[in-house]
Amino acid sequence: MNEKYKGIALVTGAFSGIGLATARALQRDGYRVFGTSRKAVTDVSDGITSLICDVTDEESVQNAVDEVIRLTGRIDLLVNNAGIGLLGGAEESSPTQARALFDVNVFGVLLATNAVLPVMRRQQKGRIINMSSILGLIPAPYNALYAATKHAIEGYSESLDHEVRTQGIRVVLVEPGVTRTAFEENLTRADQPIPLYDTARAGVETLTRELVEAGDAPEVVADIVVKAANAVSPKRRYTAGKAAGQVRFMRRFLPESFVDKNLRKFSRLPA
């Protein structure tokens, strides 16, 4: 590895929102950063190398990893950040739409991780950071399928960490709260809406928009990613932002009935 750099980092979904802030933060911290996007990026700043990669396509993912290896010979850090949202009742999405969500948020993580594990194993060193969410910790009315993808990432990441820890590889989770990102650009709506849910769904969408507008800056999450990347003995989970820490505390230590009641109240749903 070139001694000029702290390490070689690959960040998926790196040219907007949390991904862009993360790529920039890692670059400032001394990493050589490769960032992926589904489309070509013409305005690449801060020394971030752009790679075209569709995380749902195994060949595309492998090509991106191979290009990093061709240029640098190694990958020290993978940040699985690429993801999409989905707003709607659990029964309002077709199986096709649900599969598309899981293809990006779950299988995209699996494909990228499987592509870098042999590289990290040869190095006997590597770290994988998977972007989860506070919705990987709690129920999420009208975000059920999205929450399901993040719950899946939680279980997958913790299990994988136990499997690869003796190979010099660690897998950790970063759990952001609500972050100020491009709400409309990152959100898909259910493709089979049911009128019964119109009022409650609209209320949750309004609440979500309000929360996003008042949310943490993407840089808050990026700073936690850098912390998790550099920790000598990393924790399994890192919450990002005050609200995320509060949610984690509530889920772990408060009675289930209390959490249930307050979640409905917060979501503006009838008791």
DRENDO-1510 file (C-alpha; in Angstrom, 1 decimal, always signed):
<recs>
REC; n; res; u; v; w
REC; 1; MET; +0.0; +0.0; +0.0 .
REC; 2; ASN; +1.2; +3.5; -0.8 .
REC; 3; GLU; +2.4; +5.0; +2.4 .
REC; 4; LYS; +0.8; +8.2; +1.4 .
REC; 5; TYR; -2.6; +6.9; +2.4 .
REC; 6; LYS; -4.0; +5.5; +5.7 .
REC; 7; GLY; -5.8; +2.9; +3.7 .
REC; 8; ILE; -7.9; +2.2; +0.6 .
REC; 9; ALA; -11.7; +2.7; +1.0 .
REC; 10; LEU; -14.6; +1.7; -1.2 .
REC; 11; VAL; -17.9; +3.5; -0.5 .
REC; 12; THR; -21.1; +2.5; -2.3 .
REC; 13; GLY; -23.6; +5.1; -3.2 .
REC; 14; ALA; -21.0; +7.7; -2.7 .
REC; 15; PHE; -22.1; +10.8; -4.6 .
REC; 16; SER; -25.1; +12.1; -2.7 .
REC; 17; GLY; -26.3; +12.5; +0.9 .
REC; 18; ILE; -24.6; +10.3; +3.6 .
REC; 19; GLY; -22.4; +8.5; +1.0 .
REC; 20; LEU; -20.9; +11.7; -0.3 .
REC; 21; ALA; -20.3; +13.1; +3.1 .
REC; 22; THR; -18.7; +9.8; +4.1 .
REC; 23; ALA; -16.4; +9.7; +1.1 .
REC; 24; ARG; -15.2; +13.2; +1.7 .
REC; 25; ALA; -14.7; +12.6; +5.4 .
REC; 26; LEU; -12.6; +9.5; +4.8 .
REC; 27; GLN; -10.6; +11.3; +2.1 .
REC; 28; ARG; -9.8; +14.1; +4.6 .
REC; 29; ASP; -8.8; +11.5; +7.2 .
REC; 30; GLY; -6.1; +10.1; +4.9 .
REC; 31; TYR; -7.8; +7.3; +2.9 .
REC; 32; ARG; -7.7; +7.0; -0.8 .
REC; 33; VAL; -11.4; +6.8; -1.6 .
REC; 34; PHE; -13.2; +5.1; -4.4 .
REC; 35; GLY; -16.9; +5.8; -4.6 .
REC; 36; THR; -19.6; +4.0; -6.6 .
REC; 37; SER; -22.6; +5.3; -8.4 .
REC; 38; ARG; -25.0; +3.7; -10.8 .
REC; 39; LYS; -24.3; +6.5; -13.4 .
REC; 40; ALA; -21.2; +8.3; -14.4 .
REC; 41; VAL; -20.3; +11.2; -12.1 .
REC; 42; THR; -18.8; +14.2; -13.9 .
REC; 43; ASP; -18.2; +16.5; -10.9 .
REC; 44; VAL; -15.8; +14.5; -8.7 .
REC; 45; SER; -14.3; +16.5; -5.9 .
REC; 46; ASP; -11.9; +16.0; -3.0 .
REC; 47; GLY; -9.8; +13.4; -4.8 .
REC; 48; ILE; -12.6; +10.7; -4.8 .
REC; 49; THR; -12.3; +8.2; -7.7 .
REC; 50; SER; -15.6; +7.5; -9.3 .
REC; 51; LEU; -16.6; +4.0; -10.3 .
REC; 52; ILE; -19.8; +3.0; -12.1 .
REC; 53; CYS; -21.4; +0.2; -10.1 .
REC; 54; ASP; -24.9; -1.3; -9.8 .
REC; 55; VAL; -24.9; -3.0; -6.4 .
REC; 56; THR; -27.7; -5.3; -7.6 .
REC; 57; ASP; -25.6; -6.8; -10.4 .
REC; 58; GLU; -22.9; -9.3; -9.3 .
REC; 59; GLU; -20.7; -8.7; -12.3 .
REC; 60; SER; -20.9; -4.9; -11.9 .
REC; 61; VAL; -19.9; -5.2; -8.3 .
REC; 62; GLN; -17.0; -7.5; -9.0 .
REC; 63; ASN; -15.8; -5.2; -11.8 .
REC; 64; ALA; -15.7; -2.3; -9.4 .
REC; 65; VAL; -13.7; -4.3; -6.8 .
REC; 66; ASP; -11.3; -5.6; -9.5 .
REC; 67; GLU; -10.7; -2.0; -10.6 .
REC; 68; VAL; -9.8; -0.9; -7.1 .
REC; 69; ILE; -7.4; -3.9; -6.8 .
REC; 70; ARG; -5.9; -3.1; -10.2 .
REC; 71; LEU; -5.1; +0.5; -9.2 .
REC; 72; THR; -4.1; -0.1; -5.6 .
REC; 73; GLY; -3.6; -3.8; -4.9 .
REC; 74; ARG; -5.8; -3.8; -1.8 .
REC; 75; ILE; -9.0; -2.7; -0.1 .
REC; 76; ASP; -8.9; -1.9; +3.6 .
REC; 77; LEU; -12.4; -0.5; +4.1 .
REC; 78; LEU; -15.8; -1.2; +2.5 .
REC; 79; VAL; -18.7; +1.1; +3.4 .
REC; 80; ASN; -21.9; -0.4; +2.3 .
REC; 81; ASN; -24.0; +2.8; +2.0 .
REC; 82; ALA; -26.1; +2.4; -1.2 .
REC; 83; GLY; -29.7; +2.1; -0.4 .
REC; 84; ILE; -33.3; +3.2; -1.2 .
REC; 85; GLY; -36.4; +4.0; +0.8 .
REC; 86; LEU; -40.0; +2.9; +0.4 .
REC; 87; LEU; -43.0; +4.5; +2.0 .
REC; 88; GLY; -46.3; +2.7; +2.2 .
REC; 89; GLY; -48.2; +0.1; +4.2 .
REC; 90; ALA; -46.8; -3.4; +4.3 .
REC; 91; GLU; -49.4; -4.8; +2.0 .
REC; 92; GLU; -49.3; -1.9; -0.4 .
REC; 93; SER; -46.2; -3.0; -2.3 .
REC; 94; SER; -46.2; -5.7; -5.0 .
REC; 95; PRO; -43.8; -8.6; -4.6 .
REC; 96; THR; -41.8; -7.1; -7.5 .
REC; 97; GLN; -41.4; -3.8; -5.7 .
REC; 98; ALA; -40.5; -5.5; -2.4 .
REC; 99; ARG; -37.8; -7.6; -4.1 .
REC; 100; ALA; -36.3; -4.5; -5.8 .
REC; 101; LEU; -36.0; -2.9; -2.4 .
REC; 102; PHE; -34.3; -6.0; -0.9 .
REC; 103; ASP; -32.1; -6.3; -4.0 .
REC; 104; VAL; -30.5; -2.9; -3.2 .
REC; 105; ASN; -30.6; -2.7; +0.6 .
REC; 106; VAL; -29.8; -6.3; +1.5 .
REC; 107; PHE; -28.5; -8.2; -1.5 .
REC; 108; GLY; -26.4; -5.2; -2.6 .
REC; 109; VAL; -24.6; -5.4; +0.8 .
REC; 110; LEU; -24.2; -9.1; +0.4 .
REC; 111; LEU; -22.7; -8.8; -3.1 .
REC; 112; ALA; -20.3; -6.1; -2.2 .
REC; 113; THR; -19.2; -7.8; +1.0 .
REC; 114; ASN; -18.7; -11.2; -0.8 .
REC; 115; ALA; -16.5; -9.4; -3.4 .
REC; 116; VAL; -14.2; -7.9; -0.9 .
REC; 117; LEU; -13.9; -10.7; +1.6 .
REC; 118; PRO; -11.3; -12.7; -0.4 .
REC; 119; VAL; -9.2; -9.6; -0.8 .
REC; 120; MET; -9.3; -8.7; +2.9 .
REC; 121; ARG; -8.6; -12.3; +3.8 .
REC; 122; ARG; -5.5; -12.4; +1.7 .
REC; 123; GLN; -4.4; -9.1; +3.4 .
REC; 124; GLN; -5.4; -10.6; +6.8 .
REC; 125; LYS; -6.9; -7.2; +7.5 .
REC; 126; GLY; -10.0; -5.3; +6.6 .
REC; 127; ARG; -13.1; -3.6; +7.9 .
REC; 128; ILE; -16.7; -3.6; +6.6 .
REC; 129; ILE; -19.1; -0.9; +7.7 .
REC; 130; ASN; -22.7; -1.5; +6.9 .
REC; 131; MET; -25.1; +1.4; +7.0 .
REC; 132; SER; -28.2; +0.4; +9.1 .
REC; 133; SER; -30.7; +2.8; +10.6 .
REC; 134; ILE; -32.7; +3.4; +13.8 .
REC; 135; LEU; -35.4; +1.6; +11.8 .
REC; 136; GLY; -33.3; -1.5; +12.2 .
REC; 137; LEU; -34.0; -1.3; +15.9 .
REC; 138; ILE; -37.7; -0.4; +16.1 .
REC; 139; PRO; -41.0; -0.9; +14.3 .
REC; 140; ALA; -41.7; +1.6; +11.5 .
REC; 141; PRO; -45.4; +2.0; +10.5 .
REC; 142; TYR; -45.7; +2.7; +6.8 .
REC; 143; ASN; -42.0; +1.8; +6.4 .
REC; 144; ALA; -42.4; -1.9; +7.2 .
REC; 145; LEU; -40.5; -3.2; +4.2 .
REC; 146; TYR; -37.7; -0.7; +4.5 .
REC; 147; ALA; -37.4; -1.5; +8.2 .
REC; 148; ALA; -37.3; -5.2; +7.3 .
REC; 149; THR; -34.2; -4.6; +5.1 .
REC; 150; LYS; -32.4; -2.8; +8.0 .
REC; 151; HIS; -33.4; -5.5; +10.5 .
REC; 152; ALA; -31.9; -8.0; +8.0 .
REC; 153; ILE; -28.7; -6.0; +7.8 .
REC; 154; GLU; -28.4; -5.9; +11.6 .
REC; 155; GLY; -28.6; -9.7; +11.9 .
REC; 156; TYR; -26.4; -10.4; +8.9 .
REC; 157; SER; -23.7; -8.0; +10.0 .
REC; 158; GLU; -23.4; -9.2; +13.6 .
REC; 159; SER; -23.4; -12.9; +12.4 .
REC; 160; LEU; -20.8; -12.2; +9.7 .
REC; 161; ASP; -18.5; -10.4; +12.2 .
REC; 162; HIS; -18.3; -13.6; +14.3 .
REC; 163; GLU; -17.5; -15.7; +11.2 .
REC; 164; VAL; -14.6; -13.5; +9.9 .
REC; 165; ARG; -13.1; -12.0; +13.0 .
REC; 166; THR; -10.3; -14.6; +13.2 .
REC; 167; GLN; -9.3; -13.7; +9.6 .
REC; 168; GLY; -8.4; -10.1; +10.7 .
REC; 169; ILE; -11.7; -8.7; +9.4 .
REC; 170; ARG; -14.3; -6.8; +11.4 .
REC; 171; VAL; -17.9; -6.0; +10.5 .
REC; 172; VAL; -19.6; -3.1; +12.2 .
REC; 173; LEU; -22.9; -1.3; +11.9 .
REC; 174; VAL; -23.6; +2.5; +11.8 .
REC; 175; GLU; -27.2; +3.4; +12.8 .
REC; 176; PRO; -28.1; +6.9; +11.7 .
REC; 177; GLY; -31.2; +8.7; +12.9 .
REC; 178; VAL; -33.1; +10.9; +10.5 .
REC; 179; THR; -30.7; +12.7; +8.3 .
REC; 180; ARG; -31.1; +15.8; +6.1 .
REC; 181; THR; -30.9; +14.3; +2.6 .
REC; 182; ALA; -32.8; +14.7; -0.6 .
REC; 183; PHE; -36.1; +13.2; +0.7 .
REC; 184; GLU; -38.0; +13.0; -2.6 .
REC; 185; GLU; -35.0; +11.7; -4.6 .
REC; 186; ASN; -34.4; +8.8; -2.2 .
REC; 187; LEU; -38.0; +7.7; -1.6 .
REC; 188; THR; -40.1; +5.2; -3.5 .
REC; 189; ARG; -43.8; +5.0; -2.8 .
REC; 190; ALA; -45.9; +1.8; -2.7 .
REC; 191; ASP; -47.0; +0.7; -6.1 .
REC; 192; GLN; -50.4; -0.8; -5.0 .
REC; 193; PRO; -51.9; +1.8; -2.6 .
REC; 194; ILE; -55.0; +0.9; -0.7 .
REC; 195; PRO; -57.4; +3.8; +0.1 .
REC; 196; LEU; -58.0; +2.5; +3.6 .
REC; 197; TYR; -54.4; +3.6; +4.4 .
REC; 198; ASP; -54.5; +7.0; +2.7 .
REC; 199; THR; -55.0; +9.2; +5.7 .
REC; 200; ALA; -52.5; +7.5; +8.0 .
REC; 201; ARG; -49.9; +7.1; +5.2 .
REC; 202; ALA; -50.2; +10.7; +4.3 .
REC; 203; GLY; -49.7; +11.7; +8.0 .
REC; 204; VAL; -46.5; +9.5; +8.2 .
REC; 205; GLU; -45.2; +11.0; +5.0 .
REC; 206; THR; -45.7; +14.6; +6.4 .
REC; 207; LEU; -44.1; +13.6; +9.6 .
REC; 208; THR; -41.1; +12.1; +7.8 .
REC; 209; ARG; -40.6; +15.2; +5.7 .
REC; 210; GLU; -40.7; +17.3; +8.8 .
REC; 211; LEU; -38.1; +15.0; +10.5 .
REC; 212; VAL; -35.8; +15.1; +7.5 .
REC; 213; GLU; -35.9; +18.9; +7.4 .
REC; 214; ALA; -34.9; +19.0; +11.0 .
REC; 215; GLY; -32.6; +16.0; +10.9 .
REC; 216; ASP; -28.9; +15.6; +11.4 .
REC; 217; ALA; -26.5; +16.8; +8.8 .
REC; 218; PRO; -25.0; +13.9; +6.7 .
REC; 219; GLU; -21.6; +14.9; +8.1 .
REC; 220; VAL; -22.7; +13.7; +11.6 .
REC; 221; VAL; -23.0; +10.2; +10.2 .
REC; 222; ALA; -19.8; +10.5; +8.2 .
REC; 223; ASP; -17.9; +11.4; +11.3 .
REC; 224; ILE; -19.2; +8.2; +13.0 .
REC; 225; VAL; -18.1; +6.2; +10.0 .
REC; 226; VAL; -14.6; +7.5; +10.3 .
REC; 227; LYS; -14.6; +6.7; +14.0 .
REC; 228; ALA; -15.8; +3.2; +13.3 .
REC; 229; ALA; -13.2; +2.8; +10.5 .
REC; 230; ASN; -10.3; +3.8; +12.8 .
REC; 231; ALA; -11.2; +2.1; +16.0 .
REC; 232; VAL; -8.6; -0.4; +17.1 .
REC; 233; SER; -11.3; -2.5; +18.8 .
REC; 234; PRO; -14.5; -1.5; +17.1 .
REC; 235; LYS; -17.9; -1.8; +18.7 .
REC; 236; ARG; -20.6; -3.8; +17.0 .
REC; 237; ARG; -22.9; -0.8; +16.6 .
REC; 238; TYR; -22.4; +2.9; +16.4 .
REC; 239; THR; -25.4; +5.2; +16.6 .
REC; 240; ALA; -25.1; +8.5; +14.7 .
REC; 241; GLY; -26.9; +11.5; +16.2 .
REC; 242; LYS; -28.6; +12.3; +19.4 .
REC; 243; ALA; -32.0; +10.9; +18.3 .
REC; 244; ALA; -30.5; +7.6; +17.2 .
REC; 245; GLY; -28.9; +7.2; +20.7 .
REC; 246; GLN; -32.2; +7.9; +22.4 .
REC; 247; VAL; -34.0; +5.3; +20.3 .
REC; 248; ARG; -31.4; +2.7; +21.0 .
REC; 249; PHE; -31.7; +3.4; +24.7 .
REC; 250; MET; -35.5; +3.3; +24.6 .
REC; 251; ARG; -35.5; +0.0; +22.7 .
REC; 252; ARG; -33.0; -1.7; +25.0 .
REC; 253; PHE; -34.1; -0.6; +28.5 .
REC; 254; LEU; -37.7; +0.6; +28.5 .
REC; 255; PRO; -40.8; -1.7; +28.7 .
REC; 256; GLU; -42.2; -2.9; +25.4 .
REC; 257; SER; -45.7; -1.5; +26.2 .
REC; 258; PHE; -44.2; +1.9; +26.8 .
REC; 259; VAL; -42.3; +1.8; +23.6 .
REC; 260; ASP; -45.3; +0.7; +21.7 .
REC; 261; LYS; -47.6; +3.4; +23.1 .
REC; 262; ASN; -45.0; +6.2; +22.4 .
REC; 263; LEU; -44.2; +4.9; +18.9 .
REC; 264; ARG; -47.9; +5.2; +18.0 .
REC; 265; LYS; -48.1; +8.6; +19.5 .
REC; 266; PHE; -45.0; +9.8; +17.7 .
REC; 267; SER; -46.2; +8.4; +14.4 .
REC; 268; ARG; -49.6; +10.2; +14.9 .
REC; 269; LEU; -51.5; +7.0; +14.9 .
REC; 270; PRO; -54.6; +6.3; +17.1 .
REC; 271; ALA; -53.8; +4.7; +20.4 .
</recs>
